[in-house]
Amino acid sequence: MGGAKRAQRKRKQRTIRSAETTSGPAPGVGSARTAGKPAGTRPPAGARPSAGARPSAGARQDRRRVLIAVAVVLVLAAAVVAGVLWQRSRSAPPEATPQRVEAGYLVRLDNGVVVAGADTAKVTADIYEDFLCPACGSFERRDGGKIDDALEAGTLKIRYHVINLLDDLSNPPGYSLDAASAALCSAEAGAFPSYHASLYASQPREGGRGHSLDQLVQLGRDVGATTPAFENCVRQRTHADAVRAQLAAATADPALRRPRPGGAQAFGTPTVTINGKPVDHSDPAWLDNALRSAAG
């Protein structure tokens, strides 16, 4: 009997080993790293995380769209801010910077024309100008010093025709008229040379805002026109009709018309005549040539 039991026990052990070999170790028999995990659940080496661990292609596309939309909004916002600042800069009054000119020559107002220099001067020049005109500003910066020197020397007399040709090119319109009228007021107050230089030194740009009446009054005070009469003259635009009359006379004078593109002829600023004849003021030597001819 003992031998039969031992044989039966051996057969049972062989059966158990065979089952383990076919289906893997029984629960609780694996290594420490896989203990407690069902057989076959460990991912193979080098396997990537499942799709649920990363954003899907659709989610990435949505995120990209959101980022693009945010960038567009930021660009538009920056453009709006820049536009507002630019518009403010155009609408803000420019600063009026006073310029002092120590003039030793006579200046007087004659029927809407500012006459500077001695009547005995051999050369008389008429200058037609608008205080908003960019070309007039360039002309003044280039030749203003030479003109003052010739006036001081007594060799030149200037007749300044300050007009409002560009009245519609300021914002709001009307600066050309205000500035021209104020310049005539400064001539009455004995401050024209400095006031004239100051208006060009602080010249507003075309399409922008010109100096206000308050600024035109203060600019006069800064250069010596401190009387109440000057302030009233500026604020009431006392010489506005005289300025308009000068413009009407200039535009109606065929001798002052110059060729324009397309073959037409028209009056423009600045215009310069010497002893009644138009000269090419684009030539930097125009004044030297006139003074030399008169001296010879």
C-alpha positions as CSV (number, residue, x, y, z in Angstrom):
1,M,0.0,0.0,0.0
2,G,2.8,2.4,0.9
3,G,4.4,1.9,-2.6
4,A,1.0,2.5,-4.3
5,K,0.5,5.8,-2.4
6,R,3.9,7.1,-3.3
7,A,3.3,6.4,-7.0
8,Q,0.0,8.2,-6.9
9,R,1.6,11.2,-5.2
10,K,4.3,11.4,-7.9
11,R,1.8,11.3,-10.6
12,K,-0.1,14.2,-9.0
13,Q,3.1,16.3,-8.8
14,R,3.9,15.7,-12.4
15,T,0.3,16.8,-13.3
16,I,0.7,20.1,-11.4
17,R,4.1,20.9,-13.0
18,S,2.7,20.3,-16.4
19,A,-0.2,22.7,-15.7
20,E,2.2,25.4,-14.5
21,T,4.3,25.1,-17.6
22,T,1.3,25.5,-19.8
23,S,-0.6,28.4,-18.1
24,G,2.2,30.2,-16.1
25,P,2.7,30.4,-12.4
26,A,-0.2,30.5,-10.1
27,P,-1.3,33.7,-8.5
28,G,1.2,34.9,-5.8
29,V,4.1,32.9,-7.3
30,G,5.6,35.6,-9.6
31,S,8.7,37.9,-9.0
32,A,8.6,40.8,-6.7
33,R,8.3,43.3,-9.7
34,T,5.2,41.6,-11.0
35,A,3.6,40.5,-7.8
36,G,-0.1,41.4,-7.5
37,K,-0.4,42.0,-11.3
38,P,-2.4,39.7,-13.6
39,A,-0.3,37.7,-15.9
40,G,0.3,39.3,-19.3
41,T,-0.5,43.0,-18.3
42,R,3.1,44.4,-18.2
43,P,3.7,46.5,-21.4
44,P,6.5,45.3,-23.6
45,A,9.8,47.2,-23.5
46,G,9.9,50.4,-25.7
47,A,6.1,50.6,-26.0
48,R,4.7,54.2,-26.1
49,P,2.0,55.5,-23.8
50,S,-1.6,54.9,-24.9
51,A,-3.4,57.5,-26.9
52,G,-5.3,58.7,-23.8
53,A,-2.0,60.0,-22.3
54,R,-1.5,62.6,-25.2
55,P,-3.7,65.3,-26.8
56,S,-5.4,64.0,-29.9
57,A,-4.8,65.6,-33.3
58,G,-8.1,67.4,-33.1
59,A,-7.2,68.9,-29.7
60,R,-3.8,70.1,-31.0
61,Q,-5.5,71.7,-34.0
62,D,-8.0,73.5,-31.7
63,R,-5.2,74.8,-29.6
64,R,-3.4,76.1,-32.6
65,R,-6.5,78.0,-33.8
66,V,-6.9,79.6,-30.4
67,L,-3.3,80.8,-30.4
68,I,-3.6,82.2,-33.9
69,A,-6.9,84.0,-32.9
70,V,-5.2,85.5,-29.8
71,A,-2.2,86.7,-31.9
72,V,-4.6,88.4,-34.4
73,V,-6.5,90.1,-31.6
74,L,-3.2,91.4,-30.1
75,V,-2.0,92.8,-33.5
76,L,-5.4,94.5,-34.1
77,A,-5.3,96.0,-30.6
78,A,-1.8,97.3,-31.1
79,A,-2.9,98.9,-34.5
80,V,-5.9,100.5,-32.8
81,V,-3.6,102.0,-30.0
82,A,-1.1,103.2,-32.6
83,G,-3.9,104.8,-34.6
84,V,-5.3,106.6,-31.6
85,L,-1.9,107.9,-30.6
86,W,-1.2,109.1,-34.2
87,Q,-4.6,110.8,-34.4
88,R,-3.9,112.6,-31.0
89,S,-0.5,113.7,-32.2
90,R,-2.2,115.2,-35.3
91,S,-4.9,116.9,-33.3
92,A,-2.7,118.2,-30.5
93,P,-1.6,121.8,-30.8
94,P,2.1,122.1,-31.8
95,E,4.4,123.9,-29.4
96,A,5.1,127.5,-30.3
97,T,8.8,128.2,-29.8
98,P,9.8,131.9,-29.7
99,Q,12.8,133.1,-31.8
100,R,14.5,136.5,-31.0
101,V,15.7,138.5,-34.0
102,E,17.6,141.7,-33.2
103,A,16.5,143.8,-36.1
104,G,18.1,147.2,-36.6
105,Y,16.0,148.0,-39.6
106,L,12.7,149.7,-40.0
107,V,9.5,147.6,-40.2
108,R,6.1,149.1,-40.9
109,L,2.6,148.0,-42.1
110,D,1.5,149.4,-45.4
111,N,-2.0,148.6,-46.6
112,G,-1.8,144.9,-45.6
113,V,1.9,144.5,-46.6
114,V,4.7,144.3,-44.1
115,V,7.6,146.5,-45.4
116,A,11.0,145.9,-43.9
117,G,14.2,147.8,-44.7
118,A,15.2,151.2,-46.0
119,D,13.5,152.9,-48.9
120,T,16.9,153.8,-50.2
121,A,17.8,150.1,-50.8
122,K,18.8,149.4,-54.4
123,V,17.0,146.0,-54.4
124,T,13.3,145.6,-53.5
125,A,12.0,142.0,-53.2
126,D,8.4,141.0,-52.8
127,I,7.9,137.7,-51.0
128,Y,4.5,135.9,-51.0
129,E,4.2,133.4,-48.3
130,D,1.8,131.2,-46.2
131,F,2.9,130.3,-42.7
132,L,1.5,126.7,-43.3
133,C,3.4,126.2,-46.5
134,P,6.2,123.7,-46.1
135,A,8.2,125.2,-49.1
136,C,7.9,128.6,-47.4
137,G,9.4,127.1,-44.2
138,S,12.3,125.6,-46.2
139,F,12.9,128.9,-47.9
140,E,13.0,130.7,-44.6
141,R,15.4,128.2,-43.1
142,R,17.7,128.5,-46.1
143,D,17.6,132.2,-46.8
144,G,16.2,133.9,-43.7
145,G,19.7,134.7,-42.4
146,K,20.9,136.2,-45.7
147,I,17.8,138.3,-46.0
148,D,18.2,139.7,-42.4
149,D,21.9,140.5,-43.2
150,A,21.0,142.4,-46.3
151,L,18.2,144.3,-44.5
152,E,20.7,145.3,-41.8
153,A,23.2,146.4,-44.4
154,G,20.6,148.7,-46.0
155,T,21.0,147.0,-49.4
156,L,17.6,145.2,-49.5
157,K,14.0,146.1,-48.8
158,I,11.4,143.4,-48.4
159,R,7.7,143.6,-49.0
160,Y,6.1,140.6,-47.2
161,H,2.7,139.5,-48.5
162,V,1.4,137.1,-45.9
163,I,-1.6,135.2,-47.3
164,N,-4.0,132.4,-46.5
165,L,-3.6,130.2,-49.6
166,L,-3.6,127.0,-47.6
167,D,-6.5,127.8,-45.3
168,D,-8.2,124.4,-46.0
169,L,-5.1,122.3,-45.3
170,S,-5.1,122.7,-41.5
171,N,-7.2,120.7,-39.0
172,P,-9.4,122.6,-38.2
173,P,-9.2,124.8,-41.3
174,G,-8.3,128.5,-41.0
175,Y,-4.8,128.4,-39.5
176,S,-3.2,130.2,-42.5
177,L,-5.6,133.2,-42.0
178,D,-5.1,133.3,-38.2
179,A,-1.3,133.2,-38.5
180,A,-1.2,135.8,-41.3
181,S,-3.5,138.2,-39.4
182,A,-1.5,137.8,-36.2
183,A,1.7,138.5,-38.1
184,L,0.3,141.8,-39.3
185,C,-0.7,142.5,-35.6
186,S,3.0,141.9,-34.7
187,A,4.1,144.4,-37.3
188,E,1.9,147.0,-35.6
189,A,3.4,146.0,-32.3
190,G,7.0,146.3,-33.5
191,A,7.8,142.6,-33.2
192,F,7.4,141.3,-36.8
193,P,11.0,140.0,-37.4
194,S,11.0,137.8,-34.3
195,Y,7.3,136.8,-34.7
196,H,7.9,135.9,-38.4
197,A,10.9,133.8,-37.5
198,S,9.0,132.1,-34.6
199,L,6.0,131.1,-36.8
200,Y,8.4,129.2,-39.1
201,A,10.5,127.8,-36.3
202,S,7.4,126.2,-34.9
203,Q,5.6,125.6,-38.2
204,P,2.7,123.1,-38.1
205,R,2.5,120.5,-40.8
206,E,-0.1,120.4,-43.5
207,G,-3.2,118.5,-42.5
208,G,-2.3,118.9,-38.8
209,R,-3.6,121.4,-36.2
210,G,-2.2,124.9,-36.3
211,H,-1.4,127.2,-33.3
212,S,-4.5,128.3,-31.4
213,L,-5.3,131.9,-30.9
214,D,-4.0,131.5,-27.3
215,Q,-0.7,130.3,-28.6
216,L,-0.5,133.1,-31.2
217,V,-1.0,135.6,-28.4
218,Q,1.5,134.0,-26.1
219,L,4.1,133.8,-28.9
220,G,3.7,137.5,-29.3
221,R,4.3,138.1,-25.6
222,D,7.4,135.9,-25.7
223,V,8.9,138.1,-28.4
224,G,7.9,141.5,-27.0
225,A,4.4,142.2,-28.2
226,T,2.9,142.5,-24.7
227,T,0.3,145.2,-25.2
228,P,-3.4,144.5,-24.8
229,A,-3.8,146.0,-28.3
230,F,-1.8,143.1,-29.8
231,E,-3.9,140.5,-28.0
232,N,-7.1,142.1,-29.1
233,C,-5.8,142.3,-32.6
234,V,-5.0,138.6,-32.7
235,R,-8.2,137.4,-31.1
236,Q,-10.5,139.6,-33.2
237,R,-8.6,138.7,-36.4
238,T,-8.4,142.4,-37.1
239,H,-6.4,142.0,-40.4
240,A,-8.3,139.0,-41.8
241,D,-9.8,141.1,-44.6
242,A,-6.4,142.6,-45.5
243,V,-4.9,139.1,-45.7
244,R,-7.8,137.9,-48.0
245,A,-7.3,141.0,-50.2
246,Q,-3.6,140.2,-50.6
247,L,-4.5,136.6,-51.7
248,A,-7.1,137.8,-54.2
249,A,-4.6,140.3,-55.7
250,A,-1.8,137.7,-56.0
251,T,-3.9,135.0,-57.6
252,A,-5.3,137.5,-60.1
253,D,-1.9,138.8,-61.2
254,P,-0.7,136.9,-64.3
255,A,2.9,138.0,-63.7
256,L,2.9,135.9,-60.5
257,R,1.8,132.7,-62.1
258,R,4.3,130.0,-62.6
259,P,4.3,126.8,-64.8
260,R,2.8,123.7,-63.2
261,P,2.8,120.1,-64.3
262,G,0.6,119.5,-67.2
263,G,1.3,122.8,-68.9
264,A,-1.0,124.9,-66.6
265,Q,0.1,128.1,-64.9
266,A,-0.9,129.0,-61.3
267,F,0.1,131.2,-58.4
268,G,1.8,129.4,-55.5
269,T,3.9,130.0,-52.4
270,P,6.6,131.0,-52.0
271,T,6.8,133.4,-54.8
272,V,9.6,136.0,-55.0
273,T,10.0,139.0,-57.3
274,I,13.0,141.4,-57.5
275,N,12.0,144.9,-58.6
276,G,8.7,143.5,-59.8
277,K,10.1,140.6,-61.8
278,P,9.7,136.9,-60.7
279,V,13.0,135.1,-59.8
280,D,13.9,131.5,-59.5
281,H,14.2,131.3,-55.7
282,S,15.1,127.6,-55.9
283,D,18.6,128.9,-56.8
284,P,20.3,129.5,-53.5
285,A,22.3,132.3,-55.1
286,W,19.2,134.4,-56.2
287,L,19.7,137.1,-53.5
288,D,23.5,137.3,-54.0
289,N,23.0,137.6,-57.8
290,A,20.4,140.4,-57.3
291,L,22.6,142.3,-54.9
292,R,25.6,141.9,-57.1
293,S,23.7,143.2,-60.1
294,A,22.4,146.2,-58.2
295,A,25.9,147.0,-57.0
296,G,27.4,146.8,-60.5
